[in-house]
Amino acid sequence: MIPLYKLSRNDFIQIPADQIVSHARDAALRLSPSEIIVRRWHQGEAYHYLYTTKEFLLALEDKPADAILEDEGVLNLHESEATPAVDAYRDAEISPLKCVIIDNDSIIGFYDARLPPARQIARSMGDGTSNSREGQDLISRSLLASFPERVSIGSISSLLIRLGRHPKKKEALQFAVPLGTELDIVVEALQGFLLEGPSEGKISVTSDEETLPIQFKLRATEIGPGRIRVLAFKCGQPLGAVMLAPSILAEGQISNQAAHSESRPLAPIPAGHPDLTLFIQERKSPDGLEIMFLLSALDPDLGLNLKSFGPIELKTDPLQYFEEFFKDIEGMSLNGPDERAIATRKLSLRGVALFQNLLPEDLRLQIWNLQDRIGTVQILSDEPWIPWELLKLQGRQGEKVVEGRFMSEAFAMTRWFPGIGRQPRLSLKNIALVVPGDSKLPNAQKERSYILSLADDQRRVVEVPSTYLDVIETLSRGEHNVWHFTGHGRFDPKDPNHSAIRLERGQTLLPIDISGEVSNCRLGRPLVFLNACQTGREALSLTGIGGWAKSFIGAGAAGFIGSLWSVDDEVAYKFAMAFYDNLLSGKPIGEAAKGARESVRELNDPTWLAYTIFADPTAIVA
């Protein structure tokens, strides 16, 4: 089996079907991709149309400049003529000869049997370095995962994990650690399977050619492509991940073909360690959805190494619940000192309620007792709903209940996605600034002036024209290591990948636009700060997490900052100014954000808690 993502090409750009002809033609000419994918929404369903750039320009040659691509007679985008959209993990042998490749509801490439596959480069989890214990030599090992290529619905199959000296195939996860190191293995059933029994195990690095395997049991529950993720941890910190993509077939369709698996490797991550890491697992339960917590601490005396807490069952739709939660915050009246004091108290009580309801009692007690011993906290999670920054600590002093600080107030706290490598170094040498001139935000020009003032002999700030074509063309060049946007944003809960930031002339930029050649923005390992309303919010899209954070981090950004709800213009400007001042003074990004919150808290506006930061909390400006 060869999964489609191994054969995909990414020399394309994506153009929405509601784009006018003149803009679409300009995008094709200015970016000159190999292919163009037109994406059209009709009755809640996405359709894709794949063209070579030559075919696309020829089709538009005699069309009116102000016509819209999806208008009848322009491109004739009929559903029956759409290019098939196929999951990235589907077997290429049974896939269409020409198709658009989808992963997590994002277009990652296209496949055309007439063209040679693009050269594949393994995604790196950092700079390729590994931690070593002082005075100990590192030895190379490979994590090998074996699972049947095809299983039948309802069957229970064994996943075998072992370590070997030499990879049997290039897809194995490779790393270097001292002899005798004990690794923690966590298995996640992401699609089509349920775990039968434990999801965690341990395996030691020995001098053997190949270790004895540890075994996990998985039951196939849905016909179609399945996904299993295997994560390896050392002292609570992720070394990397392997993705397996078995096919689940109806009974009686399994052949006697020798079983094997295909995996997507991630190289070891760099050495920056937060004091506390909270790894959150989401899994299906008979009654709906539940979350588990695995807690690790850098200090070995604390005895926390993927210590398990939970589960906590979610009794209601979390998307709908937090939509109402954020609307409640946005609707708080802030006219005068009394109303601001009321809003502050309401926000505190909501944070306490989240802490009580979302965390098991033993985990609440653990965090409460550690608050004075912990500085940095990393949340590793694929769940897209919960505002972890707003959880407010609560404990007891004798018989009395006492409230502590918000998590993002008490700790230098950031988030990250499991299986994606963190970046321990940031660069602010080449900043791209996007500030639409027609936003009518009173402080937008002040924020613009501040960012421009950061330019000096060692730092360049480039103001990018706030039009769709200029922004995506500049992103495609991958030259900048900071992208700062100031303006308006809007979250779309029905499809988070259609959440918009507003540019000039009524144009918008969407998370789905960070694909194809536009994803070359990763080359600068940028820190992306979208200082606009609701840009940090996420939700599930068709096949995975959608939103700005996952789009940029998934493309290779070193960090992302956005807001969870609508923010006050003045507070947002002052937060940004304090954040960059802190970062450029040498503070790690987690501390820089924590200090920025503190600096604007005195303004008594909920905006000080609105920001979510995706980054390695220990990352500093190099």
C-alpha positions, 0 to 999 in steps of 0.5 A, spaced: 500 500 500 502 506 498 498 512 501 496 518 496 500 523 501 507 520 498 505 521 491 502 528 492 504 534 489 504 541 492 506 546 486 499 549 486 495 555 489 487 554 491 482 560 488 475 560 491 470 560 486 467 566 488 473 570 486 472 575 480 476 573 474 481 579 474 483 577 481 484 570 479 487 571 473 492 576 476 494 570 482 495 565 476 500 570 473 503 572 479 504 566 482 505 561 476 504 555 479 504 548 476 496 547 477 490 551 480 485 548 484 478 552 484 474 550 491 466 551 490 461 550 496 454 548 494 449 546 499 454 545 504 459 541 500 465 543 497 467 541 490 474 542 487 476 543 480 483 541 478 486 545 472 493 546 469 495 554 469 495 554 462 488 551 462 486 555 467 488 562 463 486 559 457 479 558 460 479 565 462 481 568 456 475 572 453 471 572 460 469 579 463 474 581 468 468 583 473 465 576 472 465 571 478 468 564 476 462 560 479 458 564 474 455 560 469 459 560 462 465 562 466 468 556 468 462 551 468 463 548 475 458 543 475 458 538 480 458 532 475 465 535 473 468 536 479 475 533 481 475 527 486 477 529 493 480 523 496 483 522 503 491 523 504 491 516 507 487 512 501 491 507 497 494 510 491 493 503 487 485 504 488 485 512 487 482 516 481 488 517 476 487 525 478 484 527 484 485 533 490 488 530 496 485 532 503 488 531 510 484 534 516 479 538 511 485 542 508 488 541 501 495 538 501 496 537 494 494 533 488 495 527 484 495 526 477 498 519 474 501 523 468 506 527 472 512 524 476 511 525 484 514 530 487 520 529 492 518 527 499 521 531 505 520 528 512 517 533 516 522 535 522 520 536 529 525 541 530 533 542 529 534 534 529 538 534 535 536 530 541 537 530 548 543 527 552 545 525 559 551 528 561 557 524 560 553 518 556 553 517 549 547 517 544 545 511 540 541 511 534 534 507 534 528 506 530 521 505 533 518 500 528 510 499 528 507 493 525 499 493 524 495 489 518 495 493 512 487 491 511 483 489 517 475 487 517 470 491 520 469 488 528 475 485 528 481 486 533 488 486 531 494 487 535 499 493 534 506 491 535 511 496 537 519 495 538 525 498 537 531 496 532 538 498 531 536 499 523 530 501 520 527 496 516 524 502 512 525 509 511 518 511 514 521 508 521 521 514 527 529 515 528 532 518 534 538 518 538 538 517 546 543 514 551 543 506 552 538 504 558 533 510 556 526 508 558 521 511 553 513 511 554 509 509 548 502 512 547 497 510 542 491 514 539 486 511 535 484 517 531 479 514 526 476 508 525 478 504 531 477 503 538 483 501 543 481 495 547 485 496 553 491 500 555 493 506 551 500 507 554 506 502 555 513 502 556 519 500 552 527 500 554 533 502 549 537 496 549 543 493 546 539 488 542 538 488 535 531 488 536 527 489 542 521 484 544 515 488 542 509 491 546 502 490 544 496 494 543 489 491 541 485 495 537 478 494 534 475 496 527 469 500 528 468 503 521 469 501 514 474 506 510 481 509 511 483 508 519 488 512 522 492 510 528 498 515 531 503 512 535 507 517 540 514 516 543 516 520 549 522 521 553 521 524 560 514 526 558 517 530 552 515 528 545 520 525 541 516 524 535 510 520 532 508 515 527 502 515 523 499 508 521 493 508 515 490 501 515 484 500 511 478 497 514 474 493 509 467 489 510 467 482 512 470 477 507 474 482 503 481 481 507 486 477 502 492 473 505 497 478 503 502 479 508 501 485 513 505 491 513 504 498 515 505 505 512 507 511 516 509 518 516 515 519 520 517 525 525 524 527 527 526 528 534 524 535 537 529 539 540 531 540 547 527 546 550 523 543 556 517 546 560 516 545 567 510 542 566 506 538 560 499 536 560 497 532 554 490 531 553 487 525 549 480 525 546 476 519 545 470 516 544 466 513 549 459 509 549 455 516 551 459 520 547 466 524 548 471 524 554 478 527 555 484 524 559 490 527 561 497 525 562 501 530 566 509 530 566 514 534 570 521 536 568 523 535 575 524 528 577 522 529 584 515 530 583 514 523 580 510 525 574 511 522 567 505 521 563 501 520 570 494 519 568 488 523 570 481 522 568 477 521 564 472 527 564 466 525 560 463 531 556 455 531 556 454 536 551 456 539 545 463 542 546 462 547 540 455 549 542 457 550 549 463 554 548 460 558 542 455 561 548 461 561 553 464 566 548 458 570 546 457 571 554 464 574 555 463 579 549 456 581 551 459 583 558 457 591 559 464 595 561 461 602 561 464 605 568 467 602 574 462 598 577 460 594 570 467 593 569 468 590 576 462 586 575 465 583 569 471 581 572 468 577 577 463 574 572 470 572 568 473 569 575 467 565 576 467 562 569 474 560 570 473 557 576 467 553 574 471 551 568 477 548 572 472 544 577 468 541 571 473 540 566 479 537 570 478 531 575 479 532 582 486 529 583 489 533 577 486 539 580 489 538 587 496 536 583 496 543 579 494 547 586 499 544 590 504 545 584 503 552 582 509 555 586 514 550 584 512 551 576 513 556 571 512 554 564 506 550 562 505 546 555 498 544 553 499 538 548 492 537 545 488 536 539 481 538 542 479 544 539 474 547 544 477 548 551 480 555 553 485 552 557 488 559 558 481 561 562 481 555 567 482 559 574 485 555 580 481 553 586 483 550 592 482 550 600 486 553 606 483 549 612 475 549 611 475 555 606 475 555 599 480 560 596 481 562 588 487 562 585 490 565 579 488 564 571 492 558 568 495 563 563 496 568 569 499 563 574 504 560 568 508 562 562 503 557 558 502 556 551 499 550 547 502 546 541 499 540 537 502 533 538 506 530 533 508 537 530 515 539 532 516 545 536 521 550 534 526 553 540 528 559 537 525 565 534 527 570 529 524 577 528 529 579 523 524 580 517 517 582 519 511 582 514 506 587 517 499 587 514 494 593 516 488 594 512 487 602 511 479 601 511 479 597 518 476 604 522 480 601 528 482 607 532 488 604 534 490 600 528 495 606 525 498 606 532 500 599 532 502 600 525 507 605 527 509 601 533 511 595 529 514 599 523 518 602 529 522 596 530 526 596 524 533 598 525 540 595 522 539 588 524 531 588 523 527 589 517 519 591 517 516 590 510 509 593 510 505 588 505 499 591 501 493 589 504 490 585 498 488 578 497 493 577 492 499 581 495 498 577 501 498 570 498 504 572 494 508 575 499 506 568 504 508 564 498 515 567 498 517 564 505 522 570 506 519 573 513 519 570 520 514 574 523 507 576 520 503 581 524 496 583 522 492 588 525 484 589 523 478 585 523 477 577 524 471 573 524 470 565 526 466 561 522 463 555 527 460 551 521 467 551 518 473 554 521 477 553 515 472 559 512 474 563 518 476 570 515 481 576 516 478 582 513 483 585 508 482 591 504 476 592 498 472 587 501 477 581 500 478 576 505 484 571 507 481 564 510 485 558 513 484 554 507 488 559 503 494 557 507 495 551 502 499 549 496 505 554 494 502 559 500 504 554 505 511 556 503 511 561 508 514 556 513 520 557 510 521 563 514 519 559 520 515 565 522 511 567 528 504 569 526 500 574 530 493 575 528 491 581 532 484 581 530 477 578 533 476 571 534 482 569 530 485 564 536 478 560 536 478 552 533 473 547 531 472 540 528 472 541 520 470 535 516 476 531 518 480 534 523 481 541 527 480 547 523 482 554 524 488 559 523 492 556 528 492 549 525 493 552 518 499 556 520 502 551 525 501 545 520 504 549 515 511 549 519 510 556 523 514 557 529 508 560 533 501 563 532 498 568 537 490 569 536 484 571 540 479 567 543 473 572 543 472 579 540 477 584 543 478 591 545 482 595 540 486 599 545 487 593 549 489 589 543 494 594 541 497 595 548 498 587 549 502 587 542 506 592 544 508 589 551 509 582 548 514 584 542 518 589 548 518 583 552 520 578 547 526 583 544 528 584 551 530 576 551 524 573 555 522 566 552 515 567 548 511 564 554 514 569 559 513 575 554 506 573 553 504 572 561 508 579 562 503 582 556 497 580 560 499 583 566 501 589 563 494 590 560 490 587 566 489 594 569 485 596 564 479 592 567 477 589 560 477 581 558 481 582 553 487 581 557 485 573 557 483 573 550 490 571 547 492 564 546 499 562 544 501 556 540 509 555 541 514 552 545 514 556 551 521 556 552 523 559 545 527 565 545 529 570 539 536 568 537 
